[in-house]
Amino acid sequence: MFVYGFAILMLIVLAILGLGGLYFFKTAIRRAPKSFLVDNPNLMPEPDNEIISSVSDLAWLNEQHTVEVRIESHDGLKLHGTWLPSKGGSQRRTVILAHGYSGKGREMAGFARFYAEKQGFNVLMPDDRGHGQSEGDIIGFGWLDRKDYVQWIQWVLGEAGSETEIILHGISMGGATVLMTGGEALPHQVRAIVSDCAYTSVKEELTFQLKQLYKLPAFPFIPVTSLISRWKAGYFFGEASALQQLANVQVPVLFIHGEADTFVPTQMVYRLYEACPTEKELLTIPRAGHGTAFQVDRTRYEDVLQSFLKKNLSHSDSVNT
């Protein structure tokens, strides 16, 4: 009788854990409105209500002659991107901008403006799978996206030519995405990576958010949800690691993080920086929260970025120096 009762209890516990795991999977990884991000105190914008890109930056992008482009992913998804060719007609330098969680490529307008106006770059702004105009019901958290960005790199080489030099620049999930992409076998035209407020791994970031938002411990919810993710999305949380991918990165990396980031803890950038085996730089911005370093101190951000580009590109023909 005791064994029977214990078995029933265990089945109930497993059912509760399974339902909890499915809930967290749907909340974090399924393509759906992310209500938990609304009014999140750890994601509050700056006082002027601008985050990532300013209103003027977005208006600037809307005035540019852009081209909507599409590729097909290795697993059959139609992926969308926005291409902004260099006004000067130069094909020698290109940046691929990686947006954050629940965002889209055009939200990177502020960075696009810096690269286009001040550096004379071509700019590619992809919508990640499960975001924007790209297909997909699953959010890849950078891990699935890394293969897509390898394909976007090949698209750029076909469009701009084999002489172009490529920078990968991402923010938040995009920051982790470009680091994960950097761990893949990339063509020599990829010259450097800029990673802004990236997390170390999906497992660590979701563990942190589980505690922050729900006051729940990692065990058993993260392992259960990770197992569901492997079943439905094709990856375990533990393997989706920017920290581990850094071991294979072969280009210089500029790490950027806000010192007041309480969504992706600032301590993560120091671990990423220490793990990087190549030439590297670290910029932290006082009083900047998650994803707001560019808005809080744009002058310093741009100065450090411009210096980094000058050191790592052979075609140093910036518009404004």
C-alpha positions in Angstrom: 0.0 0.0 0.0 2.8 2.3 0.9 4.6 1.6 -2.4 1.4 2.2 -4.3 0.8 5.5 -2.5 4.4 6.6 -3.1 4.1 5.8 -6.8 0.9 7.9 -7.1 2.7 10.8 -5.3 5.6 10.6 -7.7 3.4 10.6 -10.7 1.6 13.7 -9.4 5.0 15.4 -8.7 6.2 14.5 -12.2 3.0 15.8 -13.8 3.3 19.1 -11.9 7.0 19.4 -13.0 6.1 18.6 -16.6 3.3 21.2 -16.6 5.7 23.7 -15.0 8.4 22.9 -17.6 5.9 23.3 -20.5 4.8 26.6 -19.0 8.3 28.0 -18.8 9.1 26.6 -22.2 6.1 28.4 -23.7 6.9 31.6 -21.8 10.6 31.8 -22.7 11.1 29.9 -25.9 7.9 29.7 -27.9 7.2 32.6 -30.3 4.6 34.5 -28.4 4.1 38.0 -26.8 6.4 38.3 -23.9 4.2 39.8 -21.2 6.8 39.2 -18.5 9.0 41.8 -20.2 6.3 44.6 -19.9 7.0 46.9 -16.9 9.9 44.7 -15.8 11.9 47.0 -13.5 15.1 45.5 -14.7 14.3 46.6 -18.3 13.2 50.1 -17.7 14.3 52.5 -20.5 16.1 55.7 -20.0 14.2 58.8 -18.7 13.5 60.0 -22.3 11.9 56.6 -22.9 14.4 55.6 -25.5 16.2 52.2 -25.4 18.5 50.6 -27.9 17.8 53.2 -30.6 16.4 56.7 -30.2 13.3 58.0 -32.0 15.5 60.1 -34.2 17.6 57.0 -35.1 14.5 55.1 -36.1 13.2 58.0 -38.1 16.6 58.2 -39.8 16.5 54.6 -40.8 13.0 55.0 -42.2 14.4 57.7 -44.5 17.2 55.5 -45.9 17.0 53.5 -49.1 17.0 49.9 -47.7 16.5 46.6 -49.4 14.4 43.8 -47.9 16.3 40.5 -48.3 15.6 36.8 -47.6 17.5 33.6 -47.2 16.5 30.1 -46.3 18.0 28.6 -43.2 19.6 25.1 -43.1 16.4 23.7 -41.7 14.0 25.4 -44.2 12.9 28.6 -42.5 12.6 31.8 -44.6 14.7 34.4 -42.8 14.3 38.2 -43.4 16.8 40.9 -43.2 17.2 44.6 -44.0 20.1 45.6 -46.1 21.4 49.2 -46.1 24.2 49.6 -48.7 26.9 52.1 -48.2 26.0 55.5 -49.6 29.5 56.0 -51.0 29.2 52.8 -53.0 32.0 51.2 -51.0 31.7 47.4 -50.6 34.8 47.2 -48.5 33.3 47.1 -45.0 30.1 45.5 -43.7 28.5 45.1 -40.3 25.9 42.5 -39.4 23.8 43.7 -36.5 22.2 41.1 -34.1 19.1 42.3 -32.2 18.0 41.2 -28.7 15.3 38.9 -27.4 11.8 39.6 -28.7 13.2 42.4 -31.0 13.8 42.8 -34.7 16.6 44.0 -37.0 15.4 47.5 -37.6 15.5 48.2 -33.8 19.3 48.4 -34.3 18.8 51.7 -36.1 21.1 53.7 -33.8 24.0 51.3 -34.5 23.2 51.2 -38.2 23.4 55.0 -38.2 26.8 55.0 -36.6 28.2 52.4 -39.0 26.6 53.9 -42.1 27.1 57.7 -41.4 30.4 57.7 -39.5 32.2 54.6 -40.8 30.8 54.2 -44.4 29.8 50.6 -43.8 27.2 48.5 -45.5 24.7 47.4 -42.8 22.7 44.1 -42.6 20.0 43.9 -39.9 18.6 40.3 -39.8 15.4 39.4 -38.0 16.3 36.3 -36.0 14.2 33.1 -36.4 11.1 33.5 -34.4 11.3 37.3 -34.6 10.2 40.1 -36.9 9.4 39.0 -40.4 11.4 35.8 -40.2 9.7 32.4 -39.9 9.9 30.1 -36.9 8.0 29.3 -33.8 11.1 28.7 -31.6 13.4 31.3 -30.1 17.0 30.1 -30.5 18.6 32.3 -27.8 21.6 32.6 -30.2 22.3 28.9 -30.3 20.1 28.1 -33.2 20.8 31.5 -34.7 24.5 31.1 -34.9 24.1 28.8 -37.9 21.8 31.4 -39.5 24.4 34.1 -39.0 27.0 31.9 -40.7 24.6 31.9 -43.7 24.0 35.7 -43.5 27.8 36.1 -43.6 27.8 34.1 -46.9 25.0 36.2 -48.2 27.0 39.4 -47.5 30.0 37.9 -49.3 27.8 37.2 -52.3 26.3 40.7 -52.2 29.4 42.9 -51.3 32.1 40.7 -52.7 35.0 38.7 -51.2 37.0 41.8 -50.5 34.6 43.1 -47.9 35.6 43.1 -44.2 32.8 42.0 -41.8 32.1 43.0 -38.2 29.5 41.1 -36.1 27.9 43.4 -33.6 25.1 42.3 -31.3 23.2 43.4 -28.2 21.7 41.3 -25.4 20.7 38.0 -27.0 22.4 39.4 -30.1 25.5 39.9 -28.1 25.5 36.2 -27.1 24.6 35.3 -30.7 27.6 36.9 -32.2 29.9 35.2 -29.7 28.3 31.9 -30.4 28.7 32.6 -34.1 32.3 33.5 -33.6 32.9 29.9 -32.3 32.0 28.5 -35.6 34.3 28.1 -38.6 34.1 31.5 -40.3 35.6 33.0 -43.4 38.6 35.2 -43.1 36.6 38.3 -44.0 35.0 38.3 -40.5 37.5 40.5 -38.8 36.1 41.3 -35.3 33.1 40.9 -32.9 31.4 43.5 -30.7 29.3 41.9 -28.0 27.1 44.3 -25.9 25.5 43.0 -22.7 25.6 39.3 -23.6 24.8 36.5 -21.2 27.3 33.7 -20.5 24.9 30.9 -21.4 21.1 30.3 -21.8 21.2 28.0 -18.7 22.7 30.7 -16.5 20.5 33.5 -17.8 17.3 31.5 -17.4 18.3 30.4 -14.0 18.9 34.0 -13.0 15.5 35.1 -14.5 13.7 32.2 -12.8 14.9 33.5 -9.4 14.3 37.2 -10.3 10.8 36.8 -11.8 9.3 33.8 -10.0 11.5 33.4 -6.9 12.0 29.7 -7.8 15.2 27.7 -7.6 16.9 26.3 -10.7 16.3 22.7 -9.7 14.2 21.0 -10.8 12.6 23.6 -13.1 15.6 24.4 -15.3 16.6 20.7 -16.0 13.0 19.8 -16.8 12.5 22.8 -19.1 15.8 22.1 -20.7 14.7 18.6 -21.4 11.5 19.9 -23.0 13.6 22.3 -25.0 15.8 19.5 -26.3 12.6 17.7 -27.4 10.8 20.6 -28.9 13.5 23.1 -29.9 16.5 20.8 -30.5 18.9 22.0 -27.8 19.6 21.7 -24.1 20.1 25.0 -22.2 23.6 23.9 -21.1 25.0 23.6 -24.7 23.8 27.0 -25.7 26.9 28.7 -24.2 28.6 31.8 -25.4 31.2 31.1 -22.7 32.1 27.7 -24.2 32.0 29.0 -27.8 34.6 31.7 -26.9 37.2 28.9 -26.8 37.0 28.7 -30.6 36.8 32.4 -31.4 39.7 33.5 -33.6 39.1 37.3 -34.0 39.4 40.3 -31.6 36.4 40.9 -29.4 35.1 44.2 -27.8 32.9 43.4 -24.8 30.5 46.1 -23.6 28.1 46.1 -20.6 26.2 48.5 -18.4 27.4 48.6 -14.9 23.8 48.9 -13.6 22.5 45.9 -15.6 20.2 43.8 -13.4 18.7 41.8 -16.3 21.9 40.2 -17.6 24.1 40.7 -14.5 27.2 42.8 -15.2 29.4 40.1 -13.6 28.8 37.9 -16.7 30.8 40.2 -18.9 33.9 39.8 -16.8 33.7 36.0 -17.1 33.2 36.3 -20.9 36.2 38.7 -21.1 38.4 36.3 -19.1 37.4 33.4 -21.3 38.3 35.1 -24.6 41.5 33.8 -26.0 42.1 36.5 -28.6 42.8 40.2 -28.5 40.1 41.8 -26.4 38.8 45.0 -24.9 36.3 45.7 -22.2 34.0 48.8 -21.9 31.6 49.2 -19.0 29.3 52.2 -18.8 28.4 53.5 -15.3 24.7 53.9 -14.6 23.7 52.0 -17.7 21.1 49.3 -17.4 20.4 46.4 -19.7 20.8 47.4 -23.3 21.1 51.1 -22.6 24.9 51.7 -22.7 24.7 53.2 -26.1 22.0 55.7 -25.0 23.6 56.5 -21.6 27.0 57.4 -23.0 26.9 57.4 -26.7 30.0 59.5 -27.1 32.2 57.2 -25.1 30.6 54.1 -26.7 31.2 55.4 -30.2 34.8 56.6 -29.4 35.8 53.2 -28.1 34.1 51.4 -30.9 35.7 53.6 -33.5 39.1 53.0 -32.0 38.5 49.2 -32.0 37.4 49.2 -35.6 40.4 51.3 -36.7 42.8 48.7 -35.0 41.1 45.7 -36.6 40.2 46.7 -40.1 42.6 47.3 -42.9 40.2 49.6 -44.8 40.1 52.5 -42.2 38.2 54.9 -44.4 35.7 56.3 -41.8 33.6 59.2 -42.8 34.1 61.1 -39.6 37.2 60.6 -37.5 
